[in-house]
């Protein structure tokens, strides 16, 4: 795996530019991370980040909605982004020759959006529709409720917001939120693909150098007061099960050991959860686990979908497998997990969009960017012994369980039942 040079430039106003060239291609991807996610939505106005994100594309820099859309389309831009918990992202992929022109348009979108009052109601209605679609996607709704239960405070908010929060917004509050939260200090622009570094740096300085201010800092993530068990009633033919528990976050000691352990649990059809929960016992039609990080914390989310009649048994077996990983992994399991992770790493390095996203995420969580070689070395240094020692000192425990479906369970440490 070849080593590309990674460029980093910190503007005096607090905006950070990180960029990595990828040879042999003619495209580039970019992503802005603006620290204005749902965790910083005002209390009582949950969903403001999503409405503000959508309204930002309804005209900017003197262009109306159609004019801005035509300008973006003329570049062949494959747009991406949206409001998330910690930030709102803006970006896309396009031919490298048009990169600077795209950044000029996004300077208008981020700094000079029209935010037309006449289109506010339409954007809010779209937000209502996205929120309502959760009712037709039980698994997605389960993860929303699991996160809300695991993080009882702002970090548990979904960017979709709430009906009450969306109703409290107005055409006047959105420009106020933009002025308060869309600021350069702490913002990140990441670029991957074909570019000329000095030309890129100068363009960013020209377009964003006189941008000023700092957005309110998000609160630290906290799980204080979370319930051990919560049930969300919904009349469905299946029962959705979610489990969350703490682990090492990105940048913390033991992160790669925890990551490899999760890969052993859920890295494919030979992984433990698929084998033990689905294949051997036939308990679940779907089962998986993922490791996630926010700034200052790491956690693992596990999921299983089953029938109401077998839900309690599925919870017991799922949690049992999550605990059993602390007994150790085999050389064969580790080799398979390592191959899977390194294959994914190679594919990420060949995708400008995936690499731009990873650059921005690293800069946000770590304050620096990991090279692909650094990640590869860290993965290769994990051993069965180092996994055992980490899990011996940090065994899977302190679980939060959420079920969604027709049947509430008798789970030890049961906390709350959601009537809504």
WOBELGI-V366153 format. One record per residue. N is the residue number from 0. RES is the residue in one letter. SS is DSSP state (H for helix, E for strand, C for the rest). PHI is phi in whole degrees, 0 to 359 (999 if undefined). Layout:
((N	RES	SS	PHI) (N	RES	SS	PHI))
This chain:
((0	X	C	999) (1	X	C	289) (2	X	C	259) (3	X	C	267) (4	X	C	287) (5	X	E	250) (6	X	E	263) (7	X	E	224) (8	X	E	221) (9	X	E	258) (10	X	C	287) (11	X	C	302) (12	X	C	277) (13	X	C	101) (14	X	C	282) (15	X	E	247) (16	X	E	252) (17	X	E	234) (18	X	E	210) (19	X	E	225) (20	X	E	285) (21	X	C	236) (22	X	C	283) (23	X	C	78) (24	X	C	229) (25	X	C	242) (26	X	E	248) (27	X	E	211) (28	X	E	234) (29	X	E	221) (30	X	E	209) (31	X	E	265) (32	X	E	250) (33	X	E	255) (34	X	C	290) (35	X	C	221) (36	X	C	268) (37	X	H	294) (38	X	H	295) (39	X	H	254) (40	X	C	298) (41	X	C	297) (42	X	C	304) (43	X	C	89) (44	X	C	234) (45	X	C	298) (46	X	C	108) (47	X	H	299) (48	X	H	298) (49	X	H	292) (50	X	H	294) (51	X	H	295) (52	X	H	300) (53	X	H	295) (54	X	H	289) (55	X	H	296) (56	X	C	270) (57	X	C	266) (58	X	C	99) (59	X	E	193) (60	X	C	59) (61	X	C	90) (62	X	E	267) (63	X	C	277) (64	X	H	303) (65	X	H	294) (66	X	H	297) (67	X	H	291) (68	X	H	298) (69	X	H	295) (70	X	H	295) (71	X	H	292) (72	X	H	294) (73	X	H	294) (74	X	C	269) (75	X	C	67) (76	X	C	287) (77	X	E	267) (78	X	E	284) (79	X	E	213) (80	X	E	126) (81	X	E	144) (82	X	E	285) (83	X	C	234) (84	X	C	288) (85	X	C	267) (86	X	C	203) (87	X	E	248) (88	X	E	249) (89	X	E	225) (90	X	E	173) (91	X	E	169) (92	X	E	234) (93	X	E	194) (94	X	E	294) (95	X	H	299) (96	X	H	298) (97	X	H	258) (98	X	H	300) (99	X	H	296) (100	X	H	297) (101	X	H	296) (102	X	H	295) (103	X	H	297) (104	X	H	293) (105	X	H	287) (106	X	H	298) (107	X	H	292) (108	X	H	299) (109	X	H	279) (110	X	H	257) (111	X	C	227) (112	X	E	289) (113	X	C	286) (114	X	C	46) (115	X	C	296) (116	X	H	299) (117	X	H	293) (118	X	H	250) (119	X	H	297) (120	X	H	298) (121	X	H	296) (122	X	H	292) (123	X	H	294) (124	X	H	297) (125	X	H	297) (126	X	H	295) (127	X	H	301) (128	X	H	295) (129	X	H	296) (130	X	H	293) (131	X	H	294) (132	X	H	294) (133	X	H	302) (134	X	H	295) (135	X	H	263) (136	X	C	227) (137	X	H	304) (138	X	H	294) (139	X	H	295) (140	X	H	297) (141	X	H	302) (142	X	H	292) (143	X	H	299) (144	X	H	288) (145	X	H	295) (146	X	H	295) (147	X	H	296) (148	X	H	282) (149	X	H	289) (150	X	C	250) (151	X	C	295) (152	X	C	264) (153	X	H	302) (154	X	H	289) (155	X	H	270) (156	X	C	287) (157	X	C	271) (158	X	C	301) (159	X	C	295) (160	X	C	81) (161	X	C	231) (162	X	H	298) (163	X	H	293) (164	X	H	294) (165	X	H	294) (166	X	H	295) (167	X	C	280) (168	X	C	283) (169	X	C	213) (170	X	H	297) (171	X	H	275) (172	X	H	287) (173	X	H	296) (174	X	H	300) (175	X	H	295) (176	X	H	294) (177	X	H	296) (178	X	H	296) (179	X	H	279) (180	X	H	245) (181	X	C	270) (182	X	C	229) (183	X	C	283) (184	X	E	295) (185	X	C	92) (186	X	C	283) (187	X	E	226) (188	X	E	243) (189	X	E	245) (190	X	E	224) (191	X	E	219) (192	X	E	128) (193	X	C	264) (194	X	C	196) (195	X	C	257) (196	X	H	303) (197	X	H	295) (198	X	H	296) (199	X	H	295) (200	X	H	300) (201	X	H	294) (202	X	H	295) (203	X	H	294) (204	X	H	297) (205	X	H	294) (206	X	H	277) (207	X	H	233) (208	X	C	296) (209	X	C	264) (210	X	C	289) (211	X	C	227) (212	X	C	107) (213	X	E	226) (214	X	C	282) (215	X	C	301) (216	X	C	289) (217	X	C	292) (218	X	C	291) (219	X	C	292) (220	X	C	294) (221	X	C	220) (222	X	C	253) (223	X	C	299) (224	X	C	86) (225	X	C	288) (226	X	C	278) (227	X	C	283) (228	X	E	213) (229	X	E	215) (230	X	E	244) (231	X	E	247) (232	X	E	292) (233	X	C	203) (234	X	C	281) (235	X	C	229) (236	X	C	277) (237	X	E	244) (238	X	E	246) (239	X	E	262) (240	X	E	238) (241	X	E	232) (242	X	E	229) (243	X	E	230) (244	X	E	203) (245	X	E	284) (246	X	E	205) (247	X	C	289) (248	X	C	273) (249	X	C	302) (250	X	C	98) (251	X	C	272) (252	X	C	299) (253	X	C	91) (254	X	H	301) (255	X	H	289) (256	X	H	297) (257	X	H	296) (258	X	H	295) (259	X	H	291) (260	X	H	297) (261	X	H	294) (262	X	H	296) (263	X	H	297) (264	X	H	290) (265	X	H	216) (266	X	C	263) (267	X	C	150) (268	X	C	287) (269	X	C	263) (270	X	C	288) (271	X	H	297) (272	X	H	297) (273	X	H	298) (274	X	H	290) (275	X	H	280) (276	X	H	274) (277	X	H	265) (278	X	H	288) (279	X	H	284) (280	X	C	252) (281	X	C	62) (282	X	C	276) (283	X	C	226) (284	X	C	277) (285	X	E	211) (286	X	E	207) (287	X	E	194) (288	X	E	215) (289	X	E	222) (290	X	E	261) (291	X	E	227) (292	X	E	228) (293	X	E	238) (294	X	C	294) (295	X	C	100) (296	X	E	200) (297	X	E	230) (298	X	E	203) (299	X	E	244) (300	X	E	247) (301	X	E	241) (302	X	E	220) (303	X	E	213) (304	X	E	243) (305	X	E	213) (306	X	E	269) (307	X	H	303) (308	X	H	293) (309	X	H	251) (310	X	H	295) (311	X	H	297) (312	X	H	298) (313	X	H	295) (314	X	H	300) (315	X	H	298) (316	X	H	290) (317	X	H	299) (318	X	H	295) (319	X	H	298) (320	X	H	290) (321	X	H	297) (322	X	H	288) (323	X	H	294) (324	X	H	300) (325	X	H	291) (326	X	H	282) (327	X	C	120) (328	X	C	238) (329	X	C	271) (330	X	H	300) (331	X	H	295) (332	X	H	297) (333	X	H	295) (334	X	H	298) (335	X	H	293) (336	X	H	296) (337	X	H	295) (338	X	H	299) (339	X	H	297) (340	X	H	292) (341	X	H	291) (342	X	H	297) (343	X	H	296) (344	X	H	294) (345	X	H	297) (346	X	H	295) (347	X	H	298) (348	X	H	293) (349	X	C	266) (350	X	C	250) (351	X	H	297) (352	X	H	293) (353	X	H	297) (354	X	H	289) (355	X	H	299) (356	X	H	298) (357	X	H	294) (358	X	H	300) (359	X	H	295) (360	X	H	295) (361	X	H	300) (362	X	H	300) (363	X	H	292) (364	X	H	279) (365	X	H	252) (366	X	C	79) (367	X	C	200) (368	X	C	247) (369	X	C	274) (370	X	C	286) (371	X	H	297) (372	X	H	293) (373	X	H	298) (374	X	H	295) (375	X	H	301) (376	X	H	299) (377	X	H	296) (378	X	H	294) (379	X	H	291) (380	X	H	279) (381	X	C	289) (382	X	C	236) (383	X	H	300) (384	X	H	292) (385	X	H	292) (386	X	H	295) (387	X	H	299) (388	X	H	294) (389	X	H	296) (390	X	H	286) (391	X	H	296) (392	X	H	274) (393	X	C	226) (394	X	C	292) (395	X	C	304) (396	X	C	194) (397	X	C	57) (398	X	C	283) (399	X	E	251) (400	X	E	244) (401	X	E	235) (402	X	E	243) (403	X	E	227) (404	X	E	157) (405	X	C	277) (406	X	C	237) (407	X	C	274) (408	X	C	257) (409	X	C	267) (410	X	C	254) (411	X	C	301) (412	X	C	81) (413	X	C	304) (414	X	C	256) (415	X	E	226) (416	X	E	240) (417	X	E	272) (418	X	C	276) (419	X	C	250))
